[in-house]
Amino acid sequence: MKHFLFYLLTALVVFPNEGFSQSQEHNESNVTIAPPDSFFDANGELILIDDAIERGRKIFMTKIKKACGMNGIEFATKHTQAEWEVINNLSSFEDEAKKICPNLKDMPHKWVDNLYQFTYEYAKDSGHIPSCEADFR
């Protein structure tokens, strides 16, 4: 349900463990593969998609909502899941957020993974409705 092409491809890619150093010889036992319901963030930390969605919701509510002048669901439904995926894969999520919310002056890159998961989950074609819509207002 929450799996999509990007994460299917990510699960096939092998990532080095955090403890791997340049002086060590690379061997096949020193790798980590992301399970299908998770991903590696920019810092190499393994994140569960459900946790990222909730973090994205909280970031939007506390840091972005006021500058946007809309709630998180209105923001997420500006695009389809495929559109959000392309925007994220092209590393233009921050630019798109600033286009949707012109008053948004600063968006730290560390927010992007979580905000992306949130927008993908509630995109206009996702069919997902938050369990408590009041939390998104």
C-alpha positions in Angstrom: 0.0 0.0 0.0 2.7 2.5 1.0 5.3 0.9 -1.2 6.1 2.6 -4.5 8.7 2.4 -7.2 11.3 4.5 -5.5 11.3 2.3 -2.4 11.2 -0.9 -4.4 14.3 0.2 -6.2 15.9 1.4 -2.9 15.4 -2.0 -1.4 17.4 -3.5 -4.2 20.3 -1.2 -3.7 23.0 -2.2 -1.1 24.1 0.4 1.5 27.2 0.3 3.6 26.9 0.0 7.4 27.6 3.1 9.4 30.7 1.5 10.8 32.4 0.9 7.4 35.6 2.9 7.1 37.7 3.6 4.0 40.6 1.5 5.4 38.5 -1.7 5.6 38.3 -4.1 2.8 34.7 -4.2 1.4 33.0 -7.5 1.9 29.5 -8.6 1.2 28.7 -9.2 4.9 29.1 -5.5 5.7 25.9 -4.3 4.0 22.4 -3.2 5.0 19.3 -3.4 2.8 16.3 -1.2 3.6 13.1 -3.2 4.2 10.2 -2.3 1.9 8.4 -0.3 4.6 11.4 1.9 5.4 14.1 4.0 3.8 17.5 5.5 4.6 17.4 9.3 5.2 20.1 11.7 4.2 22.1 10.8 7.3 22.0 7.1 6.7 19.4 6.5 9.4 16.8 3.8 8.8 13.3 5.4 9.0 10.0 3.6 9.0 7.6 5.1 6.5 4.8 5.4 9.1 7.1 7.3 11.5 8.1 9.6 8.6 4.5 10.4 7.8 3.8 11.4 11.4 7.0 13.4 11.6 6.0 15.2 8.3 2.6 16.0 9.7 4.1 17.5 12.9 6.7 19.5 10.9 4.0 20.9 8.7 1.7 21.8 11.6 4.4 23.5 13.7 6.7 24.9 11.1 5.0 25.5 7.8 1.2 25.8 8.2 1.2 29.5 9.3 3.5 30.5 6.4 1.4 28.5 3.9 -2.0 29.7 5.0 -3.5 26.2 4.4 -3.6 22.9 6.3 -1.4 19.9 5.5 -4.1 18.1 3.6 -4.7 21.1 1.3 -0.9 21.2 0.8 -0.5 17.5 0.1 -3.4 17.4 -2.4 -1.7 20.0 -4.6 -0.2 17.0 -6.5 -0.7 13.3 -7.2 1.5 10.7 -5.7 3.4 10.3 -9.0 3.9 14.1 -9.2 5.2 14.2 -5.6 7.5 11.3 -6.3 9.0 13.0 -9.4 9.4 16.3 -7.5 11.2 14.5 -4.7 13.4 12.4 -6.9 14.5 15.5 -8.8 15.5 17.1 -5.5 13.1 19.9 -6.0 10.8 19.4 -3.0 11.9 22.5 -1.3 11.4 24.6 -4.4 8.0 23.2 -4.9 7.0 23.8 -1.3 8.1 27.5 -1.7 6.1 27.8 -4.9 3.0 26.5 -3.2 3.7 28.6 -0.1 5.4 31.8 -1.3 5.6 33.1 2.3 7.7 30.1 3.3 11.2 31.6 3.7 13.2 28.7 5.1 12.9 24.9 4.8 15.8 23.0 6.2 16.7 20.0 4.0 16.5 17.7 7.0 12.6 18.1 6.8 12.3 17.0 3.2 12.2 13.2 3.7 9.4 13.4 6.3 7.4 16.0 4.5 7.7 14.0 1.3 6.3 10.9 3.0 3.5 13.0 4.4 2.6 14.6 1.1 2.8 11.2 -0.7 0.5 9.6 1.8 -2.2 12.2 1.5 -1.7 13.2 -2.2 -4.9 13.9 -4.1 -5.0 10.5 -5.7 -4.0 8.5 -2.7 -7.5 7.8 -1.3 -6.1 8.2 2.2 -8.0 10.3 4.7 -6.4 11.2 8.0 -8.0 9.3 11.0 -8.4 12.6 12.9 -8.9 15.4 10.4 -9.0 17.9 13.2 -5.3 17.4 13.7 -4.6 18.7 10.2 -6.5 22.0 10.5 
